[in-house]
Amino acid sequence: MTYKTALMTVAAGALMASAAVAEPVNLRVQTHYASEHPTGKFYAQFKDDVETMSGGDITLEIFYSSSVVATTETFDAAINGIVDCDGTGGAYQTGKNPAFQFVGDMMGGYETPWQRYMWLYYGDGKAIANELYNEHGMELIGWQIYGQESLSSSKPISGVADLEGWKFRSPPGMETEIFQKLGASPIVMDFTEIFTALETGIIDGADASGIANNVGLGLYEIVKHANYPGFHSMPADHFACNKDVWDGLTDQQRRIIDTAWQKLAFQLSLYNDKANAEAAAQLASEGVTLYEWSAEDIAKYNEAAVAAWDDWGTRTPEAGKILEANKTFLRDLGIIE
C-alpha cells in the first residue's frame, strides 16, 4: 500500500466514524409522581445517570405529577409525540386491551418484586409484552416495582373470613371482581375521597398503597388495622417510549437508557423494602395491629384471582398469551398449581 493510499484509507475510516457519531437527543418523559416523592427523586437520579453516562449526548426532560397531560393520557401522549416516553403504568391502558392488566398488576400470584422482574428478564416476559406495546407504537423498556401493597382497615382484617361484607375503597377493574368473589364490597372511588369516606364510615378500609406510603398519607391516624406483608397487589410501573423515537436512537444510547433504568428499578425496590419494614415496625410500636395472612388464606385469595385472570384472558388473544406466559412461570416457581 502506498503512502497516499494509506492516507486515503485513514481519512475514509475517520469519515465513517464521524458519520456514526450520534446526534444529541432530548427525550421528554412524563411520570405521575411528584418531584419530592421518593420515586420522583429516583427519576432525578435516572436523569443524571443517563446524561452523565452519555456525556451529554442524551438529555432527559422530566415532567412530574402528570404536568403535561393527565396520568391516564400519558401513554397516548407518547404515541402522538406530545412526550417521548411514558413513566406511568400499563394497568391504566386496559381500555385499549385487557392484556395491559397482566403487564400492570397481576393482582396476586407473585410474592415479591424480584419474581416479577424474573418473569420480565428471564421468562421471555419482555419480548412477549413488547408485542402488545409495539401494536400501539410503543416500546417497553422496563418496569419499576414498588412491592406489595397493604390493605388498611378500621376493623380486623386477619384473613378471608374478615372480608365478608367489608366495604373498602378499590381501584377499578380486576380487583373489584376478585374481592367480590371473596365476599367483600369494593367501592370504586378517587384516591382523594378515601380520608372523608373512612372518617364518616362510608367505607371500612382502603386499598391505597404500600404500608410506608400509607403512613405518609396519614391513614393510620384514622384506622388501626392493616395487613403486612401484602399479597394482593404489586403494580409494575413501566418506562415505555414511542417506538419510532426509540428505534431512532443508536444502540449505545439505548443501552445507556436501559442500564440506567434497571438501576432505578432495582434500587427503588430495595428502598421500598426497607421503608415498608421500617413503617411496619413503627406502626406496631404505636398500637396498629398488623396481620400476616396464613398460607391457606393467601391460597384462597389466589384461587379467586386465577378465576378472574382466566376470565380476563379470554377477552383478547393478547391477554390470553400474556396470561398463559405468566401462569407458566408461576407454576415453575411453585406458586400456583
N, C-alpha and C positions, 0 to 999 in steps of 0.2 A: 504494500500500500504506500502510495506516495504521500509526501508531507501535505500537499494540497488536498488529497482525498481524505486524509485523516482529519484535517481541519473541517472539511465539509461534513464528515460523519459526526464529529463532535457537535457542530453547530446544529445539525438536524436533530440530534438527540436532545440538545438543550431546548430547541423549539418545541419538541414533543412534550418534554417535561413541563415547559411553561404552559402549554395548552391544557395539561392535565390538572393544573392548579385550580382548586375550586374557587368559584366566585363567592364572596362573603354573602351570607344569608341571614335574614332576620325572620324568626318564627314567632307568630303571635299565638299565645297559649291562654285559654281561659280555664280557671278552676272555680269550683263553687265554695272553696274555703277562703276565709278571711286571711289577710296577711299576718295577723297576730295569732291565729290559730296554730297549734303545733304543726299541722300538715302544711299550712301556709309557709311556715318557716322552713320546712323541708324543701318546699318549692323554690324558695330563695336560694337555698344551698345548691339545688339542682341547676338553677340558672348559672350560679357561679362556677360550678363544676364543668358544665358544658362550655361556657365561654373561656374558662382557663385552659381546659384540655385542647380546645380548638385554636388557641392563640388568638381569639377574637374573630376567627373565621365564621363562627356561628354566634349570633346574639339571640337571646330569648326575651320577648316582651310578655310578662306575666300579667294577666288581668284577673284580679282577685274578686271573690264574692260575687261572681257572675255579673260583673260590671258592664259587659258589652251586651249580652242577651241573657234571658232567664236560664237557669240551670238546665231545664228540660229541653231548651232550644240550642244548647251548645253544640251538640252533635251535628245538627243541621247547619249551624253557622260555619262549622269546619267544612262540611260538604260543599257549601256555597261560597267559600272563600272569604267570609267575613272575618274569621280567625283561621289559623292554620292547624291548630291542634286542640283536642278536647281533653280536659282533665276532670271529667265527672265520672260517669259510670254507665255500663251497658244496661242496667236494670231500668234506667229512665226511657229506654227505647223499645220496650215490649210492645208498644202500639205499632211499631214498624214490623216486628216479627217476635212472637213469643220466645224464640230461641235466645233472645238477648237476656231473658231471665237467667238462663243457665251459665252465662258468662258474667252476670252481675252479682247474683246471690242465689245459691242453690237452696237456701232456707233449710239447712240441715245436712246430714251426712258427714261432711268434712269437719274435723275436730280442731284443726289448727291452721293458721295461715300457711305453714310450711307444706302441708299436704296439698293445699290448693296451688301453691307455686310449683310443687312437684308435677301436678297434672299439666300445668301450663308449659313447663320446660322439659319434662321428661315423660309425659304421657301423650305426646302429639297434640296437646291441647291448643297450643298457639297456632299451629297450622290449620287445625280444624276450625277454630274460632275465626281465624283470619278469612276463611272462605265467606263467612257471614259478613264480616266488616267490608271485605272487598266488594261484595254485591252492592254496598251502599257508598262506594267510592272512598272508603276509609281503610287505614292500615292500623292494626292493633300492635302497639309497641310493647306494652306490658301492663301489669297490674300493680297497685299498692293496696295491701290488705290490712285493715285496722286490727282485726282479730274478732273474737266472738263478742256479740252484744249481750247485754243483760236486761232482763225484764225488771221493772220497778213496780212495787205494789203497796197498797195501803193495808193489805191482809196477807196472811201466809201464802207462799207460792212454792211449796216443797215438792210438788210432783204433779202428774197428770190429773189426779183426783181434785186438786185445788183449782183446776181450770174450769170446772163446771160452773157456768153462769158468771164467770169472771169477765167483767167489762173492761176493755183496755183499748188505748189508742194504738192503732195499727196503720202501717203504710198500706196503700192499695196493692191489689194483685194476689199473688200466690199465698202470701202469709195469711190473709183472711180466710182462705179456703182450708188451710191446714188447721188453724186453731178452731174453726167452726166444727170440723170433724172431731175435735177433742173436747167439745162442749163449751168452749169459751164464746164470748160475744165481742168480736173485734169491731171497733168503731173507727172508720177512716176519718182522720181529721188532720188539719195542718199542724205542723210542729209547734207553731206559736200558740196554739189553743190548749196545749197539754196542761199548763200550770193551772189555769182557771178551771178546767174540767176536773182535775184532781182535787182542787180545793173545795169545789162545790159538790163533789161526789157523783158527777155525771159519769165518770169512769173510776174503776178501782185501781187501775195501773196503766203503765205505758211501755211500749217498745220504742225507746228513743235512740239510744246509742250504747256504746260500751260503758262499763261501770265508771271509769275515770272521767269520761265526758259527762256522764250523768251527775257526778259530783260537781263538776264545773258548772253544770246547768242549774244546780240547786234543787234537784228533785228530792234528795233525801232530807231536805228541810221540811218537806211535805209528807213523804211516805217513809216507812221504816222497814220495808221488806224488799229483798232483791234476790235473784239467783246468781250464783257465781261459782265456778266458771260458767260462761254462757254455752249454748248449744244450738240455738235455733236460727241464728242469722249471722253471717260473716261476709258482709259486702266486699266485693272486689272493685275498687275504683280503677278505671282504666286510664291509660295515656294512649290516645289514638290520634292519628294525623290524617289530613287529606291525602289520599293515595298519590295523586299527581305531584303534590308537594314533596311527599316522602320519596317517591321514585326519582324526583329531580335532584335529590341530594347525592353527593358522592358516597361511595362505600365507607370512606373514612368518617364523613360527617354522620352517617347512620350509626356506625359503630360507637362513636363518641356519645351520641344521644342515648343509645340502648344501654351502654355501660353506666352512664350517669343515672339513668332511670332505675336500673337494678339496684344501684347504691341507695337511691332514695327509698325504694320499695322495701328492701330488706332492713335498712336501718330504722325506717318508720315502724315496721312490725315489731322489731326488738324494743324500740322506745315505748310502744304501746303495751307490750307485755309487761314491762317494768311499771309503767304508770298504772295499769289496771291492778297489778298485785299490790302496789302501794295504796291505791284507793280502797281496795277491799280490806286491807289491814286497818286503815283509818276508820272506815265505816264500822267495822266490828268493834273497835275500841269506843265508838260513840253510841253504841247500842242498836245499830241497824242489824237486823237478822239476815244473814246470808244463807241461802240454801243451795247445796250441791246436789243436783238431781242424781238419782241412782241410775245404774246402767239399764235397769229394767224400764224405768220411766223414759229414759232417752231413746230406748229401742221402740217404745210405743209411739213417741213423737216421730221418730224416723219412719215408722210404718205408715203413719198418716202423711208424712212428707213425700214418701215414694209414690203413694197413691196420687197425690197432687202432681208430682213430676210426670207420671205416666199420662195423666190427662193432658197436661201442657205439651207433652212430647208428641201427641197426636195432631197438634194443631197446624204444624207446618213440617215439611221434610227436614228443614234445617234444625228445627227444635228437636226432632227425633234423633237426628245424627249426633248433635252435641250432647243430648241427654245420655244416649247409649254409651258414648265415649267416657262420660263421667261415671256412669254406673259400672262400667267395666273396670275402671280404675279403682273405684270404691270397693268393688269385690276383691280386687287384687290386694287392697290394703286390709281386707277382712272387716270392713266397717258395715257393709250390708251383705245380705246373702244373695 
